[in-house]
Amino acid sequence: MIPFLDLNEINNPYLGAIEEASLRVLRSGWYILGEELLAFEKSFAEYCEAKNCVGVANGLDAIGLILRAYDFPEGCEIIVPANTYIASVLPVSYLNLVPVLVEPDPATMLIDPYKIEECITPLTRAIICVDLYGRSCEMDVIMDIAVRYHLKVITDAAQAHGSFYKNKKTGSIAHATAFSFYPTKNLGALGDAGAVTTSDAELAEKIEYLRNYGSKEKYKNDYKGVNSRLDEIQAAILNVKLPFLDRDNKKRREIARRYLTEIKLRNLVLPPADHIDEDAWHLFVVRHTERVSLIQHLDKAGVQTNVHYPLPVHKQKAYGNLNYLELPITEKIHDQVLSLPLNPVLTDSEVSYIINVVNKFE
Ligand SMILES: *Cc1c(COP(=O)(O)O)cnc(C)c1O
């Protein structure tokens, strides 16, 4: 069986280094907000070509803390893509802001930059763009809209560590970028972790307060903050793995290139092949009108797939107030997508096998 993602295989090469790093933290007697975190924040900011990086507890909080730091009044509107994981939208709701869902470009499945402007009202304060599957959004168009309407741009890059937009690193383009280091991401911890990158030093400092009860000096609280810290053990593990992120992304790009050139199944919609070396290829998402049979066909041949995602945010029970919305492009995508295995531990022969099995469908 070829598993969709085998985390044991992913982390095995780092076993010794992770043990050493974890023991170092254990023996230091300092477990929260210490040297490992500072070192990681410095390296990840450098990696993203951003001036600042603030470690937080997870990707969801990274988005939420950016929104909190901007302090938008309740009831303001935040533009979000309709095709995304629910974690991109939830932090908007937590703060009593209003998510305004925008349909994707059917080719990229990312927020359609040309549909943003028609959704802007006097209440709009920010655009959350999600670099879904590892591909960067159309940032030139989005940043231009932001300038004209005085909006903040927040990128959810939970799936896009190490991707580029026109030679610029993701994490250096939007006003603030949120990352997750959930174990399955391109850079994964062995538990929960996240970060914000930004070149706005004031915003970064405010998030440093907010993640720690609004405090940077013990028992002195300047804001009503939360507890959302990236702990020393996870930071130490991320310090071990970060130097290998580019190597892993290179492997992902090689596999994506093979899929894009060698998969020949008629009626299978492949992702666009115009940015192979810019994308982080977190997921390889294809579309087929007979998704259920294709998944069964692959499963029978021992190829495990996944669906990202089966039910759009506006059709979830949690968003009952949005269930009335009709977003046909988003809904069609959710009915047709499936993700083929794509990760840095897949071997050449496994990739060949997967391509062969896909091409033999029907
Ligand atoms: C994983 C993910 C998140 C949430 O990250 P957590 O660390 O699990 O909170 C947010 N947005 C997207 C697009 C994701 O893939």
The ligand as a MOL file (V3000), in Angstrom:
LIG
                    3D

  0  0  0     0  0            999 V3000
M  V30 BEGIN CTAB
M  V30 COUNTS 15 15 0 0 0
M  V30 BEGIN ATOM
M  V30 1 C -3.4960 23.4080 8.6590 0
M  V30 2 C -4.1700 24.6370 8.2110 0
M  V30 3 C -4.5460 25.6340 9.1280 0
M  V30 4 C -4.5310 25.4620 10.6090 0
M  V30 5 O -3.3460 25.1220 11.1720 0
M  V30 6 P -3.3230 24.4900 12.6500 0
M  V30 7 O -1.8940 24.5450 13.0190 0
M  V30 8 O -3.8770 23.1110 12.5440 0
M  V30 9 O -4.1620 25.3600 13.5200 0
M  V30 10 C -5.0650 26.8190 8.6290 0
M  V30 11 N -5.2430 27.0100 7.3160 0
M  V30 12 C -4.9160 26.0730 6.4090 0
M  V30 13 C -5.1100 26.3610 4.9590 0
M  V30 14 C -4.3840 24.8440 6.8300 0
M  V30 15 O -4.0770 23.9160 5.9140 0
M  V30 END ATOM
M  V30 BEGIN BOND
M  V30 1 1 1 2
M  V30 2 1 2 3
M  V30 3 2 2 14
M  V30 4 1 3 4
M  V30 5 2 3 10
M  V30 6 1 4 5
M  V30 7 1 5 6
M  V30 8 2 6 7
M  V30 9 1 6 8
M  V30 10 1 6 9
M  V30 11 1 10 11
M  V30 12 2 11 12
M  V30 13 1 12 13
M  V30 14 1 12 14
M  V30 15 1 14 15
M  V30 END BOND
M  V30 END CTAB
M  END
